[in-house]
Structure formats: structure tokens, C-alpha cells
Amino acid sequence: MPRREETYTHGHHDSVVAAHAVRTAENSAAYLLEHLRPGMSVLDVGCGPGTITVGLADRVAPGPVVGLDRDAGVLRRTRSGAARANLRYAVGDVYALPVATASVDVVHAHQVLQHLGDPVAALRELHRVLRPGGLLAVRDADYAAMTWYPEDADLTGWNDLYHRVARHNGGEPDAGRRLHAWVRAAGFTDVAASAGTWCFTTVHERAWWAGQWAERVRQSALGEQAVAQGLAEPADLERLAEAWLRWAAAEDGWFVVLHGQVLARRG
């Protein structure tokens, strides 16, 4: 049985799934790739549309890979375009994984822990399914560490609103800086922490990054939750969406997302 219910701040609006589908093993799990070998078994927790999962499966083939997500709908979209002989998808709960104890070589979770009310409990469950010597790989953004230019008070307002909604939902939007501590608290002792970034600065990058965030502010669960929680009015959301498009139009626009990332071995 699931340990607890969680509220996913982003939801699965088309704009969210499309944004997540741009992620690959190369641009979102590079810190892990050199540790993968053919024949390894991998569990990708919170796999979403599976675009990272496919890259992991290619790296460890013929080793078995399972992409797990709690949302059956996003997995149905995934199965139609990410077939691999060594890859399957399953619905599951991070607090009670449908996986045998000490049975997996690598557990990967990208942008998952920030949305959980008890990330340490989830990490203990990831620890359970790893074989002795098995490798944990976790990566999460840190919203307070995001930085951009030109400065814009409304983008600062977007960041503040995101923090308030995510924390109202029980998550921790500044998870990146906390990963090292969380992993150690979950019982891992061989821990290596590092950082990675996404940087958006070209015309195409700015248009894509700002466009999907503008749509998410206007139409996804984030905006709906902000209004339902009494944290914003629809006019506020429109103002924040326009700020994203204004930033994208700036020729010298620059936006960086900082991620914490941790590799840890089960003893």
C-alpha cells in the first residue's frame, strides 16, 4: 500500500509532459553515465515520459530496465514511443516500490525528491532495493539558486510563487542543496555530491524555455493550485506568463538552472 499521498505541483498538462520529454540521459543524467555497464539492471523512479529511461536502457543493454511512475496516464504515452527489448514500464509508489529487496544494480531518480513530503523515507526505500554495492543516482533542481538576466521583478515573483505553491503541497523546491544531507540521512555512507546546470541563452533556447513556462503558469496544475490555495489571482498568472515571454525576447537573455546531484553506494 502507498505510504502517503503526494500532490505533484506540475501536474501532467501537455506543456509539462512536452517539457519533460526534452530531457535525455545525456543532458540530464551525464553524471551517472560513465558508471553504467552493459548487463546492469536499472530502476528509473519517476520516469515520466521515459526519455531519460530510454537512454539508460541503451547504455546497459541487454540489462533489464524498469521505468516506474505513479501516473498511469503518462506511462501510456511513454509506451507508445519508447520501446526497447530490455525496457518495461510499471506503475508504482516511491515509498513502497514493487521491487524485491537487494535486486537492482542502479536506482535513478531525476527531479523526484523535490516533490515528496518525506524524501528521506523515499531514499530509504531506494536503498532497500539496491544490491550491496549498488549505485544510487539522484538529481534535483534548486529553485532559489536559479538565476537570470535581465532582472525582472515579475520573474522574481514567479520564483516566489513557485516556492509557496510547492511548499504548500509538502515539497521542497530547493531540494538540490539538500540532496547530500538527505542521502546520508537515509543510510548511505559512500556519497559523492556534485552539481550540474541547464543554461538557456540562444534564441531557440529562450523561446522554448520561456514558452513552456508561460503555458504552465497559465494552464497547468501549478497555476490552478496557486489560485485554489489563495496565493494568486488569474490576472497575476497572466502577468507572470507575460514576464516569461518578455524575458525570451531580450537579445541578451540568460537563464541557468542549478541542480544538485548525488551518487551513492549501498554498503
C-alpha positions, -999 to 999 in steps of 0.1 A, spaced: 0 0 0 12 35 -7 28 52 23 13 86 16 -4 107 -10 16 135 -27 5 165 -47 25 169 -79 30 206 -82 35 205 -120 7 180 -129 6 163 -163 -6 191 -186 6 187 -222 31 216 -216 46 198 -187 50 164 -204 64 181 -235 90 199 -215 100 167 -197 102 149 -230 132 171 -240 152 155 -212 177 128 -222 203 107 -204 229 130 -219 215 163 -208 200 152 -175 220 123 -162 255 128 -175 270 125 -140 257 88 -140 266 76 -175 302 67 -170 292 43 -142 268 23 -164 279 -10 -180 261 -35 -203 242 -61 -183 234 -39 -153 198 -37 -140 183 -2 -136 152 12 -119 143 47 -131 119 61 -105 95 89 -115 104 83 -152 76 104 -166 77 103 -204 107 80 -203 131 99 -225 159 96 -199 149 59 -193 154 50 -229 190 64 -228 198 44 -197 184 13 -213 206 18 -243 236 21 -221 231 -11 -201 215 -33 -228 209 -62 -225 205 -55 -188 168 -51 -177 155 -16 -171 122 -6 -154 107 29 -158 84 35 -128 59 63 -123 29 67 -101 8 82 -130 -5 55 -154 -16 81 -179 20 94 -185 32 59 -188 6 51 -215 21 80 -235 56 66 -229 50 31 -240 39 42 -275 73 57 -284 100 42 -262 101 5 -270 133 -14 -261 137 -52 -257 153 -46 -223 129 -19 -211 94 -21 -195 73 4 -176 53 0 -144 30 20 -121 44 22 -86 48 43 -54 83 55 -44 75 48 -8 66 11 -15 84 0 -46 71 -31 -64 107 -44 -65 124 -71 -45 149 -62 -18 186 -61 -29 177 -68 -66 188 -38 -86 223 -25 -96 213 11 -102 184 33 -90 180 66 -107 156 94 -98 155 127 -117 135 157 -103 116 134 -80 126 141 -44 117 178 -45 81 168 -48 79 145 -18 68 152 17 93 127 31 123 124 8 144 106 33 118 78 36 118 75 -1 155 73 -2 154 45 24 131 26 0 156 32 -28 183 19 -5 162 -13 2 160 -24 -35 197 -18 -43 221 -47 -42 251 -44 -19 275 -21 -37 246 -9 -59 245 27 -71 220 54 -63 218 84 -87 196 114 -77 193 149 -92 171 178 -83 168 214 -93 172 242 -67 148 270 -74 163 295 -51 196 291 -70 181 297 -104 195 329 -119 186 350 -149 193 382 -168 179 407 -175 165 411 -140 127 412 -139 106 417 -107 78 395 -122 102 366 -128 113 370 -92 76 369 -84 72 337 -104 100 321 -84 85 332 -51 50 319 -61 65 285 -72 82 282 -38 49 289 -19 28 265 -40 54 237 -38 58 241 -1 20 242 4 20 209 -14 45 195 11 75 195 -13 109 213 -11 117 233 -42 153 239 -30 160 202 -30 192 204 -49 212 218 -20 196 192 4 203 160 -16 236 153 1 221 156 36 190 136 26 210 107 11 233 105 42 202 106 65 188 76 45 217 54 54 241 58 25 277 63 36 297 62 3 283 95 -10 297 119 -38 278 152 -42 282 175 -72 263 200 -93 251 204 -129 233 231 -149 210 238 -177 217 271 -195 192 288 -218 206 317 -239 202 312 -277 171 325 -294 157 290 -297 165 280 -261 150 312 -247 118 308 -268 114 271 -257 122 276 -220 100 307 -217 72 294 -239 67 262 -219 68 281 -186 44 307 -197 20 279 -208 25 261 -175 18 292 -155 -14 298 -174 -28 263 -179 -11 236 -158 -17 224 -123 8 250 -110 -15 279 -118 -46 261 -108 -31 252 -74 -19 288 -69 -54 301 -74 -70 274 -53 -46 280 -24 -53 317 -25 -18 326 -35 -26 342 -68 -54 355 -90 -57 347 -127 -45 382 -135 -14 375 -115 -7 344 -135 -11 363 -168 14 389 -156 39 362 -148 34 344 -181 40 377 -199 72 382 -179 85 349 -193 78 360 -229 93 394 -222 125 377 -210 126 354 -241 125 385 -263 156 400 -247 186 395 -270 209 392 -240 186 369 -221 203 342 -200 188 317 -176 205 290 -155 190 261 -136 213 247 -109 209 211 -99 223 192 -70 233 156 -79 244 127 -58 259 93 -65 260 69 -35 267 32 -30 247 9 -8 271 -7 17 
